Amino acid sequence: MDRFELIAPCHFGMEAVLKREIKDLGYEIVSVDNGKVMFAGDAAAIARSNIFLRTTERVLIKIKSFHAETFDDLFEGVKEIPWEKYLPENAKFWVTKANSVSSKLFSPSDIQRIVKKAMVERLKTVYKKEWFFEDGASYPLRISILKDEVTIGLDTTGVSLHKRGYRQFTAPAPVTETLAAALILLTPWKRDRILVDPFCGSGTIPIEAAMIAADMAPGMNREFLAENWTNLIPKKAWYEAVTEANDRIIEPEEINIQGYDIDGEVVKMARKNAELAGVEQYIHFQERDVADFSAHKKYGFVISNPPYGERLSSKEEMYQLYRTIGEAMKRADTWSYYFLSGYEDAERAIGKKATKNRKIYNGMLKTYYYQFMGPKPPFRKKEET
């Protein structure tokens, strides 16, 4: 079976989490760069990574990298690629996205046009045709140019992997599913520990936590473009990956995940989303103000994306909210708290310096992942049998 170099993009700042996920699937890491992880795998790896990875946006086959300072360089570099190895004669192909940073070639539309033209010229000579109907499977390409180095990737995913399919009801300013999963995986939380999101919105963080606890693959109930690429990936690879995903699901005992929101209608949305994800039995949603937060267990985790900036009407309102968060934390000082926020004065308002503070770009928005780590609970001895 052919080997590929695969590219998995992610949120800036989450590369280490994605790297660990890929290694846990059993694949060799080739390199790690800002916002992406490259790894090696076969056709089965393409199916498995699309279905199992929680923190990447998509999976690309790296076609080639080369240097180009002019459009002639770009044209010739693309034309040299053996596209017939990837594209059948009736393939529908186009450049769905092109971006350029610190490079002489900077016009996305011109880059897209030149790449398509070069691909057609190559395929004309191979297939001995002057016209292609492009009525077959879709093969979208993504072009990235950084400091005149062109990287061409073939998108195996299609609709972004953060589209799990369960979030049909959305509250304002939601955190994406992939980012929510990454926030959880950055913590030492395990399914035998209580987890609370006091600003749960549409329920994304609690739902992703429940899916992690149940070892439920995020992509097992959706479709991918590459399922139709029978020239590259046998159907068997997808069937086997889905079978593996179903076999891995467990029913965790005594799981305790809670989601609160001050808006009752938003809580109803969260419940419906949890039902669509198949994890409603693991999550308790409740209409509740963060000011009423209290802990009935000594050790637990809060993982949340509190309101900030555009969701609050004034700086004073924002300061008071984070001050309320700090007061709630004092009442449960043996818990660990993790907040993703764009509010730069969060620590001052909370009244406590974070144990760690990680910068994360949520789209184009710079945010901080404030981590207030509580004491470790005593080691639990396994019951004798």
TORKOL-4160 file (C-alpha; in steps of 0.2 Angstrom, whole numbers, padded with zeros to 4 digits, m for minus):
385
<pt num="1" X="0000" Y="0000" Z="0000"/>
<pt num="2" X="0006" Y="0017" Z="m0005"/>
<pt num="3" X="0014" Y="0028" Z="0009"/>
<pt num="4" X="0009" Y="0047" Z="0010"/>
<pt num="5" X="0015" Y="0062" Z="0020"/>
<pt num="6" X="0000" Y="0069" Z="0028"/>
<pt num="7" X="m0003" Y="0087" Z="0034"/>
<pt num="8" X="m0015" Y="0090" Z="0049"/>
<pt num="9" X="m0018" Y="0109" Z="0052"/>
<pt num="10" X="m0024" Y="0114" Z="0069"/>
<pt num="11" X="m0026" Y="0130" Z="0080"/>
<pt num="12" X="m0010" Y="0139" Z="0083"/>
<pt num="13" X="m0004" Y="0134" Z="0100"/>
<pt num="14" X="m0012" Y="0117" Z="0100"/>
<pt num="15" X="0002" Y="0108" Z="0090"/>
<pt num="16" X="0008" Y="0097" Z="0105"/>
<pt num="17" X="m0010" Y="0090" Z="0108"/>
<pt num="18" X="m0012" Y="0085" Z="0090"/>
<pt num="19" X="0005" Y="0078" Z="0089"/>
<pt num="20" X="0001" Y="0067" Z="0104"/>
<pt num="21" X="m0016" Y="0061" Z="0096"/>
<pt num="22" X="m0007" Y="0056" Z="0080"/>
<pt num="23" X="0006" Y="0046" Z="0089"/>
<pt num="24" X="m0007" Y="0038" Z="0099"/>
<pt num="25" X="m0015" Y="0032" Z="0083"/>
<pt num="26" X="0002" Y="0024" Z="0079"/>
<pt num="27" X="0009" Y="0035" Z="0066"/>
<pt num="28" X="0026" Y="0043" Z="0064"/>
<pt num="29" X="0028" Y="0062" Z="0066"/>
<pt num="30" X="0038" Y="0069" Z="0051"/>
<pt num="31" X="0038" Y="0087" Z="0058"/>
<pt num="32" X="0029" Y="0100" Z="0068"/>
<pt num="33" X="0026" Y="0118" Z="0062"/>
<pt num="34" X="0016" Y="0133" Z="0068"/>
<pt num="35" X="m0002" Y="0127" Z="0066"/>
<pt num="36" X="0001" Y="0110" Z="0058"/>
<pt num="37" X="0008" Y="0093" Z="0061"/>
<pt num="38" X="0015" Y="0082" Z="0047"/>
<pt num="39" X="0015" Y="0063" Z="0048"/>
<pt num="40" X="0017" Y="0048" Z="0038"/>
<pt num="41" X="0004" Y="0035" Z="0034"/>
<pt num="42" X="m0004" Y="0024" Z="0021"/>
<pt num="43" X="m0022" Y="0024" Z="0014"/>
<pt num="44" X="m0029" Y="0017" Z="0031"/>
<pt num="45" X="m0021" Y="0031" Z="0040"/>
<pt num="46" X="m0031" Y="0044" Z="0030"/>
<pt num="47" X="m0047" Y="0035" Z="0035"/>
<pt num="48" X="m0042" Y="0033" Z="0053"/>
<pt num="49" X="m0035" Y="0051" Z="0055"/>
<pt num="50" X="m0051" Y="0058" Z="0048"/>
<pt num="51" X="m0062" Y="0048" Z="0059"/>
<pt num="52" X="m0052" Y="0048" Z="0076"/>
<pt num="53" X="m0042" Y="0064" Z="0077"/>
<pt num="54" X="m0051" Y="0077" Z="0088"/>
<pt num="55" X="m0040" Y="0092" Z="0086"/>
<pt num="56" X="m0037" Y="0094" Z="0068"/>
<pt num="57" X="m0047" Y="0104" Z="0055"/>
<pt num="58" X="m0044" Y="0092" Z="0040"/>
<pt num="59" X="m0031" Y="0079" Z="0033"/>
<pt num="60" X="m0021" Y="0084" Z="0018"/>
<pt num="61" X="m0010" Y="0073" Z="0007"/>
<pt num="62" X="0006" Y="0083" Z="0004"/>
<pt num="63" X="0008" Y="0082" Z="m0015"/>
<pt num="64" X="0024" Y="0092" Z="m0016"/>
<pt num="65" X="0034" Y="0107" Z="m0010"/>
<pt num="66" X="0045" Y="0118" Z="m0021"/>
<pt num="67" X="0053" Y="0135" Z="m0022"/>
<pt num="68" X="0044" Y="0148" Z="m0033"/>
<pt num="69" X="0047" Y="0167" Z="m0035"/>
<pt num="70" X="0038" Y="0169" Z="m0052"/>
<pt num="71" X="0022" Y="0163" Z="m0059"/>
<pt num="72" X="0033" Y="0153" Z="m0072"/>
<pt num="73" X="0041" Y="0145" Z="m0058"/>
<pt num="74" X="0024" Y="0140" Z="m0050"/>
<pt num="75" X="0018" Y="0134" Z="m0067"/>
<pt num="76" X="0033" Y="0123" Z="m0071"/>
<pt num="77" X="0033" Y="0116" Z="m0053"/>
<pt num="78" X="0015" Y="0111" Z="m0053"/>
<pt num="79" X="0016" Y="0104" Z="m0071"/>
<pt num="80" X="0031" Y="0092" Z="m0066"/>
<pt num="81" X="0020" Y="0084" Z="m0053"/>
<pt num="82" X="0013" Y="0067" Z="m0059"/>
<pt num="83" X="m0005" Y="0071" Z="m0056"/>
<pt num="84" X="m0011" Y="0056" Z="m0065"/>
<pt num="85" X="m0005" Y="0046" Z="m0049"/>
<pt num="86" X="m0019" Y="0056" Z="m0039"/>
<pt num="87" X="m0032" Y="0061" Z="m0052"/>
<pt num="88" X="m0042" Y="0049" Z="m0063"/>
<pt num="89" X="m0047" Y="0055" Z="m0080"/>
<pt num="90" X="m0064" Y="0061" Z="m0074"/>
<pt num="91" X="m0059" Y="0069" Z="m0058"/>
<pt num="92" X="m0066" Y="0086" Z="m0053"/>
<pt num="93" X="m0051" Y="0096" Z="m0047"/>
<pt num="94" X="m0049" Y="0114" Z="m0042"/>
<pt num="95" X="m0039" Y="0125" Z="m0029"/>
<pt num="96" X="m0051" Y="0128" Z="m0015"/>
<pt num="97" X="m0039" Y="0139" Z="m0005"/>
<pt num="98" X="m0023" Y="0148" Z="m0008"/>
<pt num="99" X="m0013" Y="0158" Z="0005"/>
<pt num="100" X="0003" Y="0167" Z="0004"/>
<pt num="101" X="0014" Y="0174" Z="0018"/>
<pt num="102" X="0031" Y="0184" Z="0015"/>
<pt num="103" X="0032" Y="0178" Z="m0003"/>
<pt num="104" X="0033" Y="0187" Z="m0020"/>
<pt num="105" X="0018" Y="0178" Z="m0026"/>
<pt num="106" X="0003" Y="0185" Z="m0016"/>
<pt num="107" X="m0013" Y="0185" Z="m0027"/>
<pt num="108" X="m0024" Y="0170" Z="m0021"/>
<pt num="109" X="m0034" Y="0171" Z="m0037"/>
<pt num="110" X="m0019" Y="0171" Z="m0049"/>
<pt num="111" X="m0011" Y="0157" Z="m0039"/>
<pt num="112" X="m0027" Y="0147" Z="m0041"/>
<pt num="113" X="m0028" Y="0150" Z="m0059"/>
<pt num="114" X="m0010" Y="0146" Z="m0063"/>
<pt num="115" X="m0010" Y="0130" Z="m0053"/>
<pt num="116" X="m0026" Y="0124" Z="m0062"/>
<pt num="117" X="m0019" Y="0128" Z="m0079"/>
<pt num="118" X="m0003" Y="0119" Z="m0075"/>
<pt num="119" X="m0012" Y="0103" Z="m0069"/>
<pt num="120" X="m0023" Y="0103" Z="m0085"/>
<pt num="121" X="m0008" Y="0104" Z="m0096"/>
<pt num="122" X="0000" Y="0090" Z="m0087"/>
<pt num="123" X="m0015" Y="0079" Z="m0088"/>
<pt num="124" X="m0018" Y="0083" Z="m0107"/>
<pt num="125" X="m0001" Y="0075" Z="m0111"/>
<pt num="126" X="m0005" Y="0060" Z="m0100"/>
<pt num="127" X="m0023" Y="0056" Z="m0105"/>
<pt num="128" X="m0021" Y="0062" Z="m0123"/>
<pt num="129" X="m0036" Y="0074" Z="m0121"/>
<pt num="130" X="m0039" Y="0092" Z="m0124"/>
<pt num="131" X="m0055" Y="0093" Z="m0113"/>
<pt num="132" X="m0060" Y="0086" Z="m0096"/>
<pt num="133" X="m0078" Y="0084" Z="m0091"/>
<pt num="134" X="m0074" Y="0083" Z="m0073"/>
<pt num="135" X="m0089" Y="0074" Z="m0069"/>
<pt num="136" X="m0081" Y="0062" Z="m0056"/>
<pt num="137" X="m0076" Y="0063" Z="m0038"/>
<pt num="138" X="m0070" Y="0079" Z="m0031"/>
<pt num="139" X="m0051" Y="0082" Z="m0027"/>
<pt num="140" X="m0049" Y="0100" Z="m0020"/>
<pt num="141" X="m0032" Y="0107" Z="m0017"/>
<pt num="142" X="m0025" Y="0119" Z="m0005"/>
<pt num="143" X="m0010" Y="0129" Z="m0009"/>
<pt num="144" X="0001" Y="0137" Z="0005"/>
<pt num="145" X="0016" Y="0149" Z="0000"/>
<pt num="146" X="0028" Y="0154" Z="0014"/>
<pt num="147" X="0044" Y="0163" Z="0010"/>
<pt num="148" X="0042" Y="0158" Z="m0008"/>
<pt num="149" X="0041" Y="0139" Z="m0003"/>
<pt num="150" X="0025" Y="0132" Z="m0011"/>
<pt num="151" X="0017" Y="0117" Z="m0003"/>
<pt num="152" X="0002" Y="0108" Z="m0012"/>
<pt num="153" X="m0010" Y="0098" Z="m0002"/>
<pt num="154" X="m0024" Y="0087" Z="m0008"/>
<pt num="155" X="m0039" Y="0089" Z="0004"/>
<pt num="156" X="m0046" Y="0072" Z="0009"/>
<pt num="157" X="m0059" Y="0079" Z="0022"/>
<pt num="158" X="m0070" Y="0091" Z="0013"/>
<pt num="159" X="m0081" Y="0100" Z="0026"/>
<pt num="160" X="m0070" Y="0104" Z="0041"/>
<pt num="161" X="m0068" Y="0091" Z="0054"/>
<pt num="162" X="m0075" Y="0103" Z="0068"/>
<pt num="163" X="m0092" Y="0099" Z="0060"/>
<pt num="164" X="m0095" Y="0084" Z="0070"/>
<pt num="165" X="m0114" Y="0085" Z="0065"/>
<pt num="166" X="m0121" Y="0086" Z="0082"/>
<pt num="167" X="m0121" Y="0105" Z="0085"/>
<pt num="168" X="m0137" Y="0110" Z="0076"/>
<pt num="169" X="m0142" Y="0123" Z="0089"/>
<pt num="170" X="m0129" Y="0137" Z="0092"/>
<pt num="171" X="m0127" Y="0150" Z="0106"/>
<pt num="172" X="m0118" Y="0167" Z="0102"/>
<pt num="173" X="m0099" Y="0166" Z="0101"/>
<pt num="174" X="m0097" Y="0147" Z="0102"/>
<pt num="175" X="m0080" Y="0138" Z="0104"/>
<pt num="176" X="m0077" Y="0126" Z="0089"/>
<pt num="177" X="m0078" Y="0107" Z="0093"/>
<pt num="178" X="m0059" Y="0105" Z="0088"/>
<pt num="179" X="m0054" Y="0119" Z="0100"/>
<pt num="180" X="m0065" Y="0112" Z="0114"/>
<pt num="181" X="m0057" Y="0095" Z="0112"/>
<pt num="182" X="m0040" Y="0102" Z="0112"/>
<pt num="183" X="m0043" Y="0113" Z="0128"/>
<pt num="184" X="m0049" Y="0097" Z="0137"/>
<pt num="185" X="m0034" Y="0087" Z="0131"/>
<pt num="186" X="m0022" Y="0100" Z="0137"/>
<pt num="187" X="m0028" Y="0096" Z="0155"/>
<pt num="188" X="m0025" Y="0081" Z="0165"/>
<pt num="189" X="m0044" Y="0078" Z="0167"/>
<pt num="190" X="m0049" Y="0060" Z="0166"/>
<pt num="191" X="m0066" Y="0052" Z="0165"/>
<pt num="192" X="m0067" Y="0047" Z="0184"/>
<pt num="193" X="m0065" Y="0066" Z="0189"/>
<pt num="194" X="m0080" Y="0078" Z="0189"/>
<pt num="195" X="m0079" Y="0092" Z="0176"/>
<pt num="196" X="m0090" Y="0108" Z="0176"/>
<pt num="197" X="m0092" Y="0121" Z="0162"/>
<pt num="198" X="m0101" Y="0136" Z="0171"/>
<pt num="199" X="m0102" Y="0145" Z="0154"/>
<pt num="200" X="m0107" Y="0130" Z="0143"/>
<pt num="201" X="m0117" Y="0140" Z="0130"/>
<pt num="202" X="m0122" Y="0127" Z="0116"/>
<pt num="203" X="m0113" Y="0113" Z="0126"/>
<pt num="204" X="m0098" Y="0110" Z="0116"/>
<pt num="205" X="m0085" Y="0108" Z="0130"/>
<pt num="206" X="m0096" Y="0096" Z="0140"/>
<pt num="207" X="m0101" Y="0086" Z="0124"/>
<pt num="208" X="m0083" Y="0084" Z="0118"/>
<pt num="209" X="m0078" Y="0079" Z="0136"/>
<pt num="210" X="m0091" Y="0066" Z="0136"/>
<pt num="211" X="m0086" Y="0059" Z="0119"/>
<pt num="212" X="m0068" Y="0058" Z="0125"/>
<pt num="213" X="m0074" Y="0049" Z="0141"/>
<pt num="214" X="m0084" Y="0036" Z="0130"/>
<pt num="215" X="m0069" Y="0035" Z="0118"/>
<pt num="216" X="m0082" Y="0040" Z="0104"/>
<pt num="217" X="m0073" Y="0044" Z="0088"/>
<pt num="218" X="m0078" Y="0062" Z="0082"/>
<pt num="219" X="m0079" Y="0058" Z="0064"/>
<pt num="220" X="m0088" Y="0041" Z="0065"/>
<pt num="221" X="m0105" Y="0048" Z="0060"/>
<pt num="222" X="m0101" Y="0059" Z="0045"/>
<pt num="223" X="m0094" Y="0058" Z="0027"/>
<pt num="224" X="m0078" Y="0063" Z="0019"/>
<pt num="225" X="m0073" Y="0068" Z="0002"/>
<pt num="226" X="m0059" Y="0054" Z="0000"/>
<pt num="227" X="m0072" Y="0041" Z="0003"/>
<pt num="228" X="m0075" Y="0042" Z="m0016"/>
<pt num="229" X="m0057" Y="0041" Z="m0020"/>
<pt num="230" X="m0056" Y="0023" Z="m0024"/>
<pt num="231" X="m0041" Y="0025" Z="m0035"/>
<pt num="232" X="m0031" Y="0030" Z="m0019"/>
<pt num="233" X="m0041" Y="0023" Z="m0004"/>
<pt num="234" X="m0050" Y="0007" Z="m0005"/>
<pt num="235" X="m0067" Y="0007" Z="0002"/>
<pt num="236" X="m0061" Y="m0007" Z="0014"/>
<pt num="237" X="m0051" Y="0006" Z="0024"/>
<pt num="238" X="m0066" Y="0016" Z="0028"/>
<pt num="239" X="m0076" Y="0001" Z="0033"/>
<pt num="240" X="m0062" Y="m0005" Z="0044"/>
<pt num="241" X="m0060" Y="0012" Z="0052"/>
<pt num="242" X="m0078" Y="0014" Z="0056"/>
<pt num="243" X="m0079" Y="m0004" Z="0063"/>
<pt num="244" X="m0064" Y="0000" Z="0074"/>
<pt num="245" X="m0073" Y="0016" Z="0080"/>
<pt num="246" X="m0088" Y="0007" Z="0085"/>
<pt num="247" X="m0078" Y="m0007" Z="0094"/>
<pt num="248" X="m0069" Y="0006" Z="0104"/>
<pt num="249" X="m0084" Y="0015" Z="0112"/>
<pt num="250" X="m0087" Y="0011" Z="0130"/>
<pt num="251" X="m0100" Y="0016" Z="0143"/>
<pt num="252" X="m0091" Y="0024" Z="0157"/>
<pt num="253" X="m0097" Y="0022" Z="0175"/>
<pt num="254" X="m0100" Y="0036" Z="0187"/>
<pt num="255" X="m0096" Y="0049" Z="0175"/>
<pt num="256" X="m0099" Y="0067" Z="0181"/>
<pt num="257" X="m0100" Y="0081" Z="0168"/>
<pt num="258" X="m0110" Y="0097" Z="0171"/>
<pt num="259" X="m0114" Y="0112" Z="0160"/>
<pt num="260" X="m0122" Y="0128" Z="0167"/>
<pt num="261" X="m0128" Y="0143" Z="0158"/>
<pt num="262" X="m0137" Y="0158" Z="0165"/>
<pt num="263" X="m0148" Y="0158" Z="0149"/>
<pt num="264" X="m0162" Y="0144" Z="0150"/>
<pt num="265" X="m0165" Y="0144" Z="0131"/>
<pt num="266" X="m0146" Y="0141" Z="0128"/>
<pt num="267" X="m0147" Y="0127" Z="0141"/>
<pt num="268" X="m0161" Y="0119" Z="0131"/>
<pt num="269" X="m0150" Y="0120" Z="0115"/>
<pt num="270" X="m0135" Y="0112" Z="0124"/>
<pt num="271" X="m0147" Y="0097" Z="0129"/>
<pt num="272" X="m0153" Y="0095" Z="0111"/>
<pt num="273" X="m0135" Y="0095" Z="0105"/>
<pt num="274" X="m0130" Y="0082" Z="0118"/>
<pt num="275" X="m0144" Y="0071" Z="0112"/>
<pt num="276" X="m0138" Y="0073" Z="0094"/>
<pt num="277" X="m0121" Y="0068" Z="0099"/>
<pt num="278" X="m0127" Y="0053" Z="0109"/>
<pt num="279" X="m0120" Y="0058" Z="0125"/>
<pt num="280" X="m0135" Y="0066" Z="0134"/>
<pt num="281" X="m0134" Y="0052" Z="0148"/>
<pt num="282" X="m0117" Y="0058" Z="0153"/>
<pt num="283" X="m0120" Y="0077" Z="0155"/>
<pt num="284" X="m0131" Y="0086" Z="0168"/>
<pt num="285" X="m0136" Y="0103" Z="0161"/>
<pt num="286" X="m0143" Y="0117" Z="0172"/>
<pt num="287" X="m0149" Y="0135" Z="0171"/>
<pt num="288" X="m0137" Y="0143" Z="0184"/>
<pt num="289" X="m0126" Y="0158" Z="0187"/>
<pt num="290" X="m0108" Y="0156" Z="0190"/>
<pt num="291" X="m0110" Y="0166" Z="0206"/>
<pt num="292" X="m0119" Y="0151" Z="0212"/>
<pt num="293" X="m0105" Y="0139" Z="0208"/>
<pt num="294" X="m0101" Y="0127" Z="0223"/>
<pt num="295" X="m0092" Y="0111" Z="0224"/>
<pt num="296" X="m0099" Y="0096" Z="0233"/>
<pt num="297" X="m0083" Y="0086" Z="0229"/>
<pt num="298" X="m0066" Y="0091" Z="0235"/>
<pt num="299" X="m0057" Y="0088" Z="0218"/>
<pt num="300" X="m0063" Y="0093" Z="0201"/>
<pt num="301" X="m0060" Y="0102" Z="0185"/>
<pt num="302" X="m0068" Y="0118" Z="0178"/>
<pt num="303" X="m0065" Y="0120" Z="0159"/>
<pt num="304" X="m0073" Y="0134" Z="0151"/>
<pt num="305" X="m0074" Y="0148" Z="0138"/>
<pt num="306" X="m0081" Y="0163" Z="0148"/>
<pt num="307" X="m0088" Y="0178" Z="0140"/>
<pt num="308" X="m0076" Y="0192" Z="0135"/>
<pt num="309" X="m0075" Y="0208" Z="0124"/>
<pt num="310" X="m0088" Y="0207" Z="0111"/>
<pt num="311" X="m0100" Y="0197" Z="0122"/>
<pt num="312" X="m0100" Y="0210" Z="0136"/>
<pt num="313" X="m0106" Y="0228" Z="0135"/>
<pt num="314" X="m0092" Y="0237" Z="0145"/>
<pt num="315" X="m0075" Y="0235" Z="0153"/>
<pt num="316" X="m0083" Y="0236" Z="0170"/>
<pt num="317" X="m0095" Y="0222" Z="0167"/>
<pt num="318" X="m0081" Y="0211" Z="0161"/>
<pt num="319" X="m0071" Y="0215" Z="0176"/>
<pt num="320" X="m0085" Y="0211" Z="0188"/>
<pt num="321" X="m0089" Y="0195" Z="0179"/>
<pt num="322" X="m0071" Y="0189" Z="0181"/>
<pt num="323" X="m0071" Y="0195" Z="0199"/>
<pt num="324" X="m0086" Y="0184" Z="0202"/>
<pt num="325" X="m0076" Y="0169" Z="0194"/>
<pt num="326" X="m0062" Y="0172" Z="0206"/>
<pt num="327" X="m0074" Y="0172" Z="0221"/>
<pt num="328" X="m0081" Y="0156" Z="0215"/>
<pt num="329" X="m0064" Y="0148" Z="0214"/>
<pt num="330" X="m0060" Y="0153" Z="0232"/>
<pt num="331" X="m0075" Y="0143" Z="0238"/>
<pt num="332" X="m0068" Y="0127" Z="0229"/>
<pt num="333" X="m0049" Y="0130" Z="0231"/>
<pt num="334" X="m0044" Y="0112" Z="0229"/>
<pt num="335" X="m0051" Y="0112" Z="0211"/>
<pt num="336" X="m0042" Y="0115" Z="0195"/>
<pt num="337" X="m0048" Y="0129" Z="0183"/>
<pt num="338" X="m0045" Y="0131" Z="0165"/>
<pt num="339" X="m0052" Y="0147" Z="0156"/>
<pt num="340" X="m0050" Y="0152" Z="0137"/>
<pt num="341" X="m0052" Y="0170" Z="0136"/>
<pt num="342" X="m0047" Y="0186" Z="0126"/>
<pt num="343" X="m0048" Y="0197" Z="0142"/>
<pt num="344" X="m0030" Y="0202" Z="0146"/>
<pt num="345" X="m0034" Y="0207" Z="0163"/>
<pt num="346" X="m0042" Y="0191" Z="0168"/>
<pt num="347" X="m0029" Y="0186" Z="0181"/>
<pt num="348" X="m0030" Y="0204" Z="0190"/>
<pt num="349" X="m0049" Y="0203" Z="0190"/>
<pt num="350" X="m0049" Y="0185" Z="0197"/>
<pt num="351" X="m0036" Y="0190" Z="0210"/>
<pt num="352" X="m0024" Y="0175" Z="0207"/>
<pt num="353" X="m0010" Y="0172" Z="0195"/>
<pt num="354" X="m0012" Y="0157" Z="0183"/>
<pt num="355" X="0000" Y="0142" Z="0185"/>
<pt num="356" X="0002" Y="0143" Z="0167"/>
<pt num="357" X="m0004" Y="0154" Z="0153"/>
<pt num="358" X="m0004" Y="0148" Z="0135"/>
<pt num="359" X="m0007" Y="0160" Z="0120"/>
<pt num="360" X="m0020" Y="0152" Z="0108"/>
<pt num="361" X="m0027" Y="0160" Z="0092"/>
<pt num="362" X="m0045" Y="0156" Z="0091"/>
<pt num="363" X="m0047" Y="0160" Z="0072"/>
<pt num="364" X="m0039" Y="0177" Z="0070"/>
<pt num="365" X="m0043" Y="0182" Z="0089"/>
<pt num="366" X="m0029" Y="0181" Z="0101"/>
<pt num="367" X="m0034" Y="0172" Z="0117"/>
<pt num="368" X="m0026" Y="0165" Z="0132"/>
<pt num="369" X="m0028" Y="0149" Z="0141"/>
<pt num="370" X="m0027" Y="0152" Z="0159"/>
<pt num="371" X="m0023" Y="0137" Z="0169"/>
<pt num="372" X="m0025" Y="0137" Z="0188"/>
<pt num="373" X="m0020" Y="0120" Z="0194"/>
<pt num="374" X="m0026" Y="0114" Z="0211"/>
<pt num="375" X="m0018" Y="0101" Z="0222"/>
<pt num="376" X="m0017" Y="0083" Z="0216"/>
<pt num="377" X="m0029" Y="0071" Z="0224"/>
<pt num="378" X="m0023" Y="0057" Z="0234"/>
<pt num="379" X="m0018" Y="0041" Z="0225"/>
<pt num="380" X="m0033" Y="0030" Z="0223"/>
<pt num="381" X="m0029" Y="0012" Z="0227"/>
<pt num="382" X="m0037" Y="m0001" Z="0216"/>
<pt num="383" X="m0050" Y="m0012" Z="0225"/>
<pt num="384" X="m0044" Y="m0030" Z="0228"/>
<pt num="385" X="m0053" Y="m0043" Z="0219"/>
